[in-house]
Amino acid sequence: MRSEDLLHSRRVSTMLNNSRTHSMAQLDVPIPARGGASSDRLGYDGSSRMIAKRYLAGGVNSITHAYNNTTPVVGFTTQYDLSGNKMFERELHAETRSHLYQPFDESGLPLGGYDSVDRLRKALRGELSPDGGYSATGGGSITTPISLPNTNIARTYDLDGLGNWQQSEYTPVDGMATLDLRQHNKLNEITSRKINGAPKVPFEYDGTTGASSGNLADDGTLELSYDAFNRLIEVCRTSDGATIGQYVYDALNRRASKTVSNGGLPGDIPNGSTTFLYQDWQVVEERNGSESPTKQYVWGEYIDECIQLKTLTTSGAGNLPAGEYYPLQDLLYRTTALTDDEGDIIEAYDYDAYGNTLIFSAAGTGSNWWANDATQADYAACEVLFCGYRFDAESKLYQVRNREYHPLLGRWLQRDPIRFEGGDWNLYEYVGDAPISEIDPTGTSRIEGPHLIEGGGNACTIWPGGPCEYAKSRGDDKGNWGGVVCCECKKYSCYWGPSNVRQGIRKCIKRHEDFHHDDIVCPAKGYSRPHYKDPKAADFEERKSDWQEIECLITGRSSECGKLKGVAKKKCIADYNKRICDVCIIARMFHGAFSYFHSECRYLKC
């Protein structure tokens, strides 16, 4: 488990407490009280989830070996409930930019931040209260709302059963409550969008009715074109039809180059061509139209953990000179600031829950980068931003390897290229509408934040360079990158079915560490899948057969119902779901430890 990283001589990234003796909560090492910006922290809770990350200056005391300065340049803390839902994200460097996802009333009852299947329903921003909240340890409400221009004080998400935003209400800073109404077809494509009293904006998808590939072609602002492999190849402004971005891919499906023209969507993005050089899926160098190197990257353990950005020309809206720069990434690898070799911030960024991005090219009053009057810009020197994805300033979209993400809509432009193997019934849904806890570095399969599984105990890392060779395979028997967890240098698949992917790889590791491993053979599939045995349950053998039956019903539902359409398909799925719930209910009646039972029971709310 990582505890400390020296970025350069001026900055250290730490998950350790101030005295550098502990990084994880234990029986005799409780999680410190809420405190202030410089208070003591522990990087991990008792479930190995990262709950604090700080970037400190000042170095280490040569006598006490503690940190000389515990006030973070950039710092974050968070808290989880028993279901693994994130309660808040506190920004220690800018308290009024913190995020609250599960508010509580005065009596300590939650106010609907999540629905019954752990999807985000609310997001508020501002300074968190020092009291209330989950376990009454603070963060139960907002005391001072955010006042940063172009952000929202609060936003709600009204989701249908498949994760489509039916409506979303938000209150901008210095603005009135705004209602975003959307309509969707049976393929989960957006057919129209209406903002307050403005005219309804129709959405268009490529191809013709009944023969579409499901790629968003026009959202009222952008016109988008794709190749035969559903890869984005051109973006135009809807307002004047001008081309603003063109993209080329190599034989391995990686973006090989892009060309920006006509100033991009905002009109001030520098025009020109960029060629990308890769090591596997990571960009290591960028070159301009003359094939001269312009940027170089150094990456960490996780695939989108950017350690260093070296620029060889002037870059960004702030005209940063050529030099070596260091992205400071938060708990979900969202880049919050960029520092120079002296450790000074020279660029900063801000995001909402779904990744709508603000870029700051100059500090505000008192040289404060977190002041409300810090200069906002349309493009940055560092393009590795939200969750480590690549930001295309010309379109305000994120390029996430196998497809593009639209933060304003909170969904993907294209259907999941691996279809339902990605774990979601809605092929456009972004990380199961849990954007503050899960990520999708490949654009195909979502996982819980990578910081949760970087190692620790007997759980090996799945990231490049990890200790277990099995983990480098980047896929299970279904080819899902990130679908393999390595425990005690043995490979186990976390792919048990679409609903189980929702639990994330971290829970898979935790289950293996908590219980003994046992194989269950599913006759319908003809191969074994992992099951996690509770050694304390006397009725394990009976629950084992129930688990196996549910697994086989899930497989049958996918194979049989997938061949049908319309009403017949819905009836088929409903019949299978009823049969699954019958097993779940019987298991709940006769067997203990139901909380360890199959997640499909919880997903279907049997």
C-alpha positions, -999 to 999 in steps of 0.1 A, spaced: 0 0 0 15 33 -11 21 58 17 45 85 4 59 97 -29 86 123 -34 76 142 -65 107 164 -65 128 183 -41 99 207 -32 68 185 -29 58 151 -13 26 133 -19 16 116 13 -10 93 28 9 92 62 0 110 94 20 141 104 45 121 124 50 96 95 43 66 117 10 53 103 -10 55 71 -40 32 79 -67 31 106 -63 1 129 -78 -10 162 -52 10 182 -49 37 155 -83 55 151 -91 79 123 -82 114 135 -109 139 143 -120 163 115 -96 191 125 -83 219 103 -62 220 72 -29 211 90 -44 185 114 -33 149 116 -45 125 88 -45 89 80 -45 80 43 -66 48 45 -96 36 65 -100 1 79 -112 -12 46 -81 0 27 -100 28 10 -80 60 5 -96 87 26 -69 113 27 -42 125 3 -20 156 8 8 173 -11 31 189 14 61 213 12 89 218 37 104 184 37 110 161 67 126 170 101 160 152 103 156 145 140 119 137 145 114 124 109 80 142 110 69 166 83 81 202 88 50 218 73 16 199 76 -5 226 58 -11 211 24 -4 229 -9 -33 207 -21 -51 182 1 -82 161 2 -102 140 27 -133 119 24 -155 94 42 -175 63 32 -207 47 46 -211 9 50 -223 6 14 -191 22 1 -208 54 -9 -187 85 -6 -202 110 18 -182 141 9 -149 153 -5 -132 180 16 -107 202 -2 -83 212 26 -66 239 4 -100 255 -5 -127 247 20 -155 265 1 -148 243 -30 -156 211 -11 -183 186 -23 -212 171 -2 -229 140 -17 -249 128 13 -265 156 33 -281 149 67 -309 167 85 -306 180 121 -318 146 135 -290 128 117 -311 113 89 -297 112 53 -314 134 28 -313 112 -3 -278 117 -17 -279 82 -32 -307 59 -44 -313 23 -34 -287 10 -59 -260 35 -48 -264 60 -77 -256 96 -70 -287 118 -66 -273 150 -51 -242 171 -52 -237 203 -32 -206 225 -30 -192 248 -3 -176 246 31 -186 215 50 -201 218 85 -179 207 114 -206 186 129 -234 162 118 -229 139 89 -223 102 88 -214 89 123 -217 125 135 -181 133 126 -187 164 105 -197 171 69 -234 168 74 -243 200 56 -230 231 38 -223 261 60 -210 285 33 -221 278 -3 -195 279 -31 -192 314 -47 -168 305 -75 -181 318 -109 -193 292 -134 -199 265 -107 -231 252 -92 -241 256 -56 -262 224 -58 -274 199 -83 -298 169 -83 -301 140 -107 -334 123 -113 -326 89 -129 -347 63 -146 -341 26 -140 -314 24 -166 -294 55 -154 -307 81 -179 -310 116 -165 -347 123 -168 -342 157 -153 -315 175 -134 -320 207 -114 -291 229 -106 -285 263 -91 -255 282 -106 -235 307 -85 -253 341 -89 -280 324 -109 -315 310 -107 -325 274 -103 -323 257 -137 -341 226 -149 -325 203 -175 -352 180 -190 -343 151 -213 -361 125 -233 -347 92 -243 -357 64 -267 -357 27 -260 -320 25 -269 -312 50 -242 -303 76 -268 -311 112 -259 -338 124 -283 -342 159 -269 -330 183 -242 -348 214 -228 -333 240 -204 -360 259 -185 -382 278 -209 -358 276 -239 -369 257 -270 -364 220 -270 -331 209 -286 -334 177 -307 -305 153 -306 -294 133 -336 -275 100 -339 -255 88 -369 -270 66 -396 -307 63 -404 -336 52 -383 -332 15 -376 -297 14 -390 -278 37 -366 -245 27 -349 -257 46 -318 -231 75 -320 -242 109 -310 -241 131 -342 -256 164 -330 -262 177 -295 -272 212 -306 -237 226 -300 -214 200 -317 -218 180 -349 -198 148 -347 -187 123 -373 -174 88 -369 -155 61 -389 -167 25 -395 -153 15 -361 -174 41 -343 -143 63 -335 -147 100 -335 -130 115 -365 -144 150 -368 -161 177 -347 -178 208 -361 -195 238 -345 -233 235 -350 -236 273 -350 -216 278 -382 -206 243 -394 -169 251 -390 -146 221 -384 -129 225 -351 -113 190 -346 -101 161 -367 -87 128 -354 -67 99 -368 -62 64 -351 -35 38 -354 -40 0 -360 -42 -6 -322 -72 18 -318 -52 45 -302 -56 82 -312 -25 88 -334 -31 125 -341 -55 154 -338 -58 187 -357 -75 217 -342 -89 244 -365 -110 276 -364 -102 282 -327 -122 252 -314 -156 256 -298 -148 288 -278 -128 303 -307 -95 309 -289 -80 274 -289 -46 274 -307 -49 258 -342 -24 231 -352 -17 194 -354 -5 171 -327 9 136 -331 9 111 -301 36 85 -294 27 57 -270 40 30 -247 11 6 -247 -19 28 -239 0 57 -223 11 88 -243 48 94 -237 54 122 -262 35 147 -283 48 163 -315 37 192 -336 29 193 -373 67 196 -380 73 164 -360 92 184 -333 86 172 -297 64 195 -277 55 175 -246 67 144 -227 51 124 -199 62 103 -170 35 79 -156 31 62 -122 17 29 -112 -18 35 -123 -24 40 -160 -36 76 -157 -14 87 -128 6 115 -144 38 121 -124 56 146 -146 48 167 -177 78 181 -196 70 208 -221 95 218 -248 76 248 -260 54 276 -246 20 261 -237 -13 268 -221 -34 300 -219 -9 313 -193 20 309 -218 40 286 -195 76 285 -206 92 252 -215 100 232 -184 92 203 -161 58 204 -143 41 182 -118 3 174 -118 -12 171 -83 -40 146 -85 -67 140 -60 -84 108 -46 -98 99 -80 -68 111 -100 -84 144 -110 -56 169 -116 -62 198 -92 -31 218 -98 1 219 -118 34 230 -101 67 240 -114 102 228 -104 101 252 -74 69 237 -62 48 268 -70 13 263 -86 12 276 -121 -21 262 -133 -52 250 -114 -85 232 -122 -119 226 -108 -146 199 -115 -181 191 -107 -192 155 -99 -194 145 -136 -163 163 -148 -174 197 -161 -140 214 -160 -128 249 -151 -92 259 -160 -73 287 -142 -43 302 -159 -34 329 -133 -39 333 -95 -64 357 -80 -62 383 -52 -32 379 -30 -16 354 -55 -42 330 -43 -50 303 -69 -82 294 -50 -96 329 -50 -129 335 -68 -112 360 -91 -85 336 -104 -83 339 -141 -104 313 -160 -92 300 -194 -104 278 -222 -73 256 -225 -45 244 -203 -9 233 -206 -18 201 -189 -45 181 -207 -45 152 -183 -74 164 -161 -107 148 -149 -98 113 -136 -66 114 -156 -86 114 -189 -74 136 -218 -93 169 -222 -99 181 -257 -103 219 -252 -115 223 -288 -147 204 -281 -148 203 -242 -150 165 -245 -128 139 -228 -109 112 -249 -109 80 -229 -91 56 -251 -119 35 -267 -145 63 -268 -153 99 -258 -170 112 -227 -193 142 -226 -192 158 -191 -220 182 -198 -243 153 -206 -227 130 -180 -225 101 -205 -206 86 -234 -209 97 -270 -208 61 -283 -222 28 -270 -199 6 -251 -177 -11 -277 -178 -44 -256 -216 -40 -252 -231 -56 -221 -198 -72 -211 -189 -38 -196 -214 -45 -168 -242 -20 -176 -275 -24 -193 -273 12 -205 -244 13 -230 -241 51 -226 -242 53 -188 -210 67 -172 -197 44 -144 -232 34 -132 -239 70 -122 -213 68 -95 -189 94 -109 -173 103 -76 -164 67 -66 -157 49 -99 -137 54 -131 -134 39 -165 -98 44 -178 -104 23 -209 -139 36 -219 -152 1 -217 -154 -12 -181 -158 8 -149 -140 0 -118 -138 16 -83 -111 41 -79 -76 27 -85 -63 40 -52 -84 14 -35 -64 -15 -51 -28 -4 -53 -18 -33 -31 -17 -40 6 -20 -72 26 -19 -101 1 -37 -82 -26 -14 -76 -56 -18 -46 -79 -34 -49 -113 -16 -18 -127 15 -19 -150 46 -26 -131 29 -45 -103 44 -75 -84 23 -102 -99 28 -113 -135 -8 -126 -137 -21 -91 -131 -4 -78 -162 -27 -98 -184 -51 -69 -183 -82 -90 -187 -101 -121 -175 -116 -149 -196 -140 -123 -211 -112 -99 -221 -123 -72 -196 -93 -50 -188 -92 -45 -151 -113 -75 -145 -86 -95 -128 -75 -92 -92 -43 -109 -80 -43 -123 -45 -14 -143 -32 -1 -143 -68 -31 -162 -81 -55 -148 -107 -91 -144 -98 -118 -129 -120 -141 -103 -106 -166 -107 -134 -195 -126 -119 -222 -109 -140 -233 -73 -148 -246 -64 -114 -215 -77 -96 -193 -53 -116 -210 -26 -96 -193 -38 -65 -159 -30 -79 -126 -47 -77 -119 -34 -42 -148 -54 -28 -136 -85 -47 -102 -82 -30 -118 -75 4 -140 -106 1 -110 -128 -8 -91 -115 22 -121 -119 46 -132 -154 34 -116 -185 20 -117 -190 -18 -138 -218 -33 -147 -225 -69 -183 -230 -81 -190 -245 -114 -218 -231 -134 -232 -258 -158 -246 -232 -182 -211 -217 -187 -190 -248 -183 -162 -232 -163 -156 -221 -127 -162 -187 -112 -149 -175 -78 -170 -177 -47 -161 -163 -14 -168 -186 15 -178 -175 50 -161 -201 72 -184 -191 101 -216 -200 83 -227 -236 90 -251 -234 61 -224 -225 36 -229 -256 14 -266 -248 10 -260 -211 2 -233 -223 -22 -259 -241 -44 -282 -210 -42 -254 -188 -54 -247 -212 -82 -283 -212 -92 -284 -174 -94 -252 -174 -115 -268 -198 -140 -300 -178 -141 -280 -146 -148 -263 -164 -177 -296 -177 -190 -311 -143 -188 -283 -128 -209 -283 -156 -235 -320 -162 -239 -334 -127 -235 -306 -112 -256 -321 -130 -287 -355 -113 -283 -368 -78 -289 -395 -55 -276 -422 -69 -254 -409 -105 -256 -375 -94 -244 -390 -74 -214 -412 -104 -205 -382 -128 -207 -361 -105 -184 -390 -101 -160 -395 -139 -158 -358 -145 -151 -357 -117 -125 -386 -133 -107 -369 -167 -107 -337 -150 -93 -357 -132 -66 -374 -165 -56 -340 -179 -49 -329 -147 -30 -360 -147 -8 -356 -183 1 -320 -178 10 -328 -148 31 -354 -168 50 -333 -199 58 -297 -187 57 -278 -163 78 -253 -136 68 -275 -123 40 -253 -93 36 -227 -116 21 -252 -130 -4 -253 -124 -41 -254 -87 -51 -281 -95 -77 -305 -98 -48 -297 -63 -37 -296 -50 -73 -331 -63 -80 -342 -53 -45 -358 -87 -40 
